[in-house]
Structure formats: structure tokens, C-alpha cells
Amino acid sequence: MADQQKPKTSESLSSSASNSKLNPESGHTSTKFSNHKVRYTNPPDAANPDPATLREQWRFAIKQYSRWYSHAWGTAIFAGLSFFALGWIVKGSNPLPSFKGDSNDAASHDSDGHKAK
């Protein structure tokens, strides 16, 4: 059945392209395509590369991702330590309240080490 259908040539496409105008009254276009050919800046490969090439590309991609991931973590840790140091400089003491010493709480404890009520 596919043998009986004949493919459209570029002449028949260009003649049908003139029919695909926008109808202002209805706001619809016809379903025929224009003769504009899409050009890709980076066309796809005609066939899949051999397994050795794919393996090499995959290893390179993993190495790049690992490098970027470790750089991101390193940057995040460096930024955290920098902000901690900046907070210490601005405040003049430890900026995290959870790491305060027990010097302030010593008066509120009794002699057995229990908190006074």
C-alpha cells in the first residue's frame, strides 16, 4: 500500500505553500507546510558512534561532572567558613549561639550540676 503513494516533490510543496496563508477572518492556518528548510547549527550524527567512542565520551562527561560537583561543594564550604569568620569579626565573639560556652549558665546550676528551677 505504501508503494501506491507517490512522494510530494518540491514543486508540489512550493505550490501548496502559497495556499497556507493565514485567514484573518477565521484566525486559522492550513495544515500544509511552507517550503522553509530548518538548518541545525550542530546536526545530529548520521549513525551511532562505535562503543569505544561512546565509552570515551561517557568517561569524559563523568570526569567533568565530578570536577564541577567537587568545585561546587568546595565553594559552598569556603563561603560558609567565610561568612562564619565575618560574623565572628563583626560580633567580636562566636556568632553561633549553640556553640556558646557554659560560663553564662554556671550560675544557674546548683552544686550537683542540675539546672535550678
C-alpha positions as CSV (number, residue, x, y, z in Angstrom):
1,M,0.0,0.0,0.0
2,A,2.9,2.3,0.7
3,D,4.1,1.6,-2.9
4,Q,1.0,3.2,-4.4
5,Q,1.5,6.6,-2.6
6,K,3.8,8.9,-4.5
7,P,6.0,11.3,-2.5
8,K,5.5,15.0,-2.9
9,T,8.1,16.9,-4.8
10,S,9.5,20.3,-4.0
11,E,7.4,21.8,-6.8
12,S,4.2,20.4,-5.3
13,L,5.3,21.7,-1.9
14,S,6.0,25.2,-3.1
15,S,2.7,25.4,-4.9
16,S,0.9,24.2,-1.8
17,A,2.9,26.7,0.3
18,S,1.2,29.5,-1.4
19,N,-2.1,28.1,-0.1
20,S,-1.0,28.1,3.5
21,K,-1.8,31.7,4.3
22,L,-3.4,33.0,7.5
23,N,-7.1,33.6,7.1
24,P,-7.8,36.8,9.1
25,E,-11.5,36.1,9.4
26,S,-11.2,32.7,10.9
27,G,-7.7,33.0,12.5
28,H,-6.7,29.5,11.4
29,T,-3.8,28.4,9.1
30,S,-3.9,25.5,6.8
31,T,-2.1,22.3,7.8
32,K,0.3,22.5,4.8
33,F,3.9,23.2,5.5
34,S,5.9,26.1,3.9
35,N,9.0,25.4,1.8
36,H,11.3,26.6,4.6
37,K,14.0,24.1,5.4
38,V,15.2,24.0,9.0
39,R,19.0,24.2,9.3
40,Y,20.6,22.9,12.5
41,T,23.9,24.5,13.7
42,N,25.0,21.2,15.1
43,P,23.4,18.5,13.0
44,P,22.9,15.0,14.6
45,D,25.1,12.1,13.7
46,A,24.0,10.0,10.7
47,A,24.7,6.9,12.8
48,N,25.5,6.0,16.4
49,P,29.3,6.1,17.1
50,D,31.2,2.9,17.9
51,P,31.2,1.7,21.5
52,A,34.8,2.8,22.2
53,T,33.9,6.4,21.3
54,L,30.8,6.3,23.4
55,R,32.7,4.9,26.3
56,E,35.4,7.6,26.0
57,Q,32.7,10.4,25.8
58,W,30.9,8.9,28.8
59,R,34.2,8.8,30.9
60,F,34.9,12.4,29.9
61,A,31.4,13.5,30.9
62,I,31.7,11.8,34.3
63,K,35.1,13.4,34.9
64,Q,33.7,16.8,34.1
65,Y,30.6,16.4,36.2
66,S,32.7,15.1,39.2
67,R,35.0,18.2,38.8
68,W,32.1,20.6,38.7
69,Y,30.4,18.9,41.7
70,S,33.5,19.0,43.8
71,H,34.1,22.6,42.9
72,A,30.6,23.5,43.9
73,W,31.0,21.8,47.3
74,G,34.3,23.4,47.8
75,T,32.8,26.8,47.0
76,A,29.9,26.2,49.4
77,I,32.2,25.2,52.2
78,F,34.5,28.1,51.6
79,A,31.6,30.6,51.6
80,G,30.2,29.1,54.8
81,L,33.5,29.4,56.6
82,S,34.0,32.9,55.2
83,F,30.6,34.1,56.5
84,F,31.3,32.4,59.8
85,A,34.6,34.3,60.1
86,L,33.0,37.6,59.0
87,G,30.3,37.1,61.7
88,W,33.0,36.4,64.3
89,I,34.8,39.6,63.3
90,V,31.7,41.8,63.3
91,K,30.3,40.4,66.5
92,G,33.6,40.0,68.3
93,S,32.8,36.5,69.6
94,N,31.3,33.3,68.4
95,P,28.4,34.1,66.1
96,L,26.6,30.8,66.6
97,P,24.5,30.8,69.8
98,S,24.6,26.9,70.0
99,F,28.4,27.0,70.5
100,K,28.4,29.4,73.4
101,G,30.5,28.3,76.4
102,D,28.9,27.3,79.7
103,S,30.3,30.3,81.5
104,N,26.9,32.1,81.5
105,D,25.0,29.0,82.6
106,A,27.3,28.2,85.5
107,A,25.4,30.5,87.9
108,S,22.0,28.9,87.1
109,H,23.2,25.4,88.1
110,D,23.2,24.1,91.6
111,S,26.2,22.3,93.2
112,D,25.0,18.9,91.9
113,G,25.1,20.1,88.3
114,H,21.3,20.1,87.9
115,K,19.6,23.2,86.5
116,A,18.0,25.4,89.1
117,K,14.3,26.0,88.7
